[in-house]
């Protein structure tokens, strides 16, 4: 098939190794072998197909190392190799893939230093290297490869999580960086939070959780114009919370728990009233009173100030809140009566909402079908009309419920790495119905009870998936009403009891 341009067999049960004869397909532009049971090494011949634009090998059991060299791949734009057992180094020839836009090799067995010149790829937008054994340069305390990446002209998404980088973030950044998302959770990063990190003007997500960061939160962090989520939990950060943090008008989630932060919460925290949804400051060394402005955060859903040394009374005359769901003030030195607190917060629950999206319709004014808000929802669960235009309605909550239902059945989150490229969780399940439905759901759901027909089990699963799909339609008006969902779920429950 010398003129073949595309070959896609993803989401099957294909076994064995990848034939080296693919290298003879000189016109091949797309090769997708993802989500199978392929083993063995990636044939070096594949990296000699000059016409190749997309190569997806993710979610297999491929082993061995990448080829140490390749021919010229002038057209390769997408390279997906995550969730395999590939070992060895990241090959230096990756930096010669001049048109590369996406490189994902997360969840493999790669080791050694991260190449210094990946940032020279002018079109690279997504770089995901998480869950490997990658390091910085041997004997060099600073993670110099970051300087190259931070100066990249196109890079938007950088994921380094769960690699033993064991180094210091360099204080060298590009002023015009396109970076929007940095996740370096659990990377053994040490030293201070760099003072020039604010140069990443477009950054909206920063996670440095579970590292060995020390020193203070730099006041320059207040210059992050676009920051929506800031996670610095489980480090050794000390000092005060800088007042400049209150300038982050788009900040929706702030996690500083399990550090050595002391002093008081800045009174200016109330400046974040239109955005802040989650504020975690537990297990620190905070003292003084809880500022009154904190209780005026109108969109706050979760507040955890436990395990500190806060003191004083809880005000008994608080503004009523229809949104807050979790308050944890345990293990402090706070006085006051509990009755006043409960009366002030009408929607206070004793459980933690795992997806901050459900209940967005609570922000609706009375007698309105929809409104607009700058409140931030959880990626993967938010309805399309909310993410693009900020529209909040009850049908948006129905969408979130539908995605959650699909997540439970598939045992895969919509933010799972397998859905970061070509297909979403909803699309993946939709394409499996009805012929391959049993391949898309959690295998634990398929255990056959004594006396139960397998066909009955499959029909029940299919019914639940169809509800999830109908609730998560792209167009809001096409979604089911919850008044129709409940009786259908009750009918399924009765069928399970038979």
Beta strands, then each sheet from edge to edge (+ up, - down):
strand 1: 6-8
strand 2: 15-16
strand 3: 30-32
strand 4: 37-40
strand 5: 54-56
strand 6: 61-62
strand 7: 78-80
strand 8: 87-88
strand 9: 102-104
strand 10: 109-113
strand 11: 126-128
strand 12: 133-135
strand 13: 157-159
strand 14: 181-183
strand 15: 190-192
strand 16: 205-207
strand 17: 212-214
strand 18: 229-231
strand 19: 238-239
strand 20: 253-255
strand 21: 260-263
strand 22: 278-280
strand 23: 285-286
strand 24: 302-304
strand 25: 311-313
strand 26: 326-328
strand 27: 333-335
strand 28: 370-372
strand 29: 391-393
sheet 1: 1+ 3+ 5+ 7+ 9+ 11+ 13+ 14+ 16+ 18+ 20+ 22+ 24+ 26+
sheet 2: 2+ 4+ 6+
sheet 3: 8+ 10+ 12+
sheet 4: 15+ 17+
sheet 5: 19+ 21+ 23+
sheet 6: 25+ 27+
sheet 7: 28+ 29-
end
